[in-house]
Amino acid sequence: MKQHFPGCEVIGIEMLDKAAAMAAQAYDRVIAGTFEQVDFETEGLIAGSFDAIIAADVLEHIYNPWQALQRQTAAGTERGNLCQSAQRAQPERAVRVGIGRMAL
C-alpha cells in the first residue's frame, strides 16, 4: 500500500501476535486484538477519518459481521472506500457486494 501511496498512513488490527509482528514491519501502526475488542475511540481511530478500509478474509471470522461493517463504515470518510472479501463467498456475488462506498 505504501509503495503505491507513499504519503498514506497504514493502520492494522490483528488478533494473532505473530501476524501482528509481521504486519508491524510494513504498517505505521498495528493494534493487537480482535476487531470486536478494539475500542476505536480509545485507540485514537477517529470516526470519519479513514479514506480506505480493506478487510481481506475477515468477516467470516467475526461473530457479528453486520456490526463490524457498521463500525467500519462509521470510521470511513464520506467518499471513502470499503473493500471486503470473504473466503466462502460466491465469486460473482463477492464482487458486487465486496467493493463500495462507505454507506450501508
Secondary structure by P-SEA (a helix, b strand, c coil): cccccccbbbbbbbccaaaaaaaaaccccccccccccccccccccccccccbbbbcccccccccaaaaaaaaaaaccccbbbbbbbccccaaaaaaaccccccc
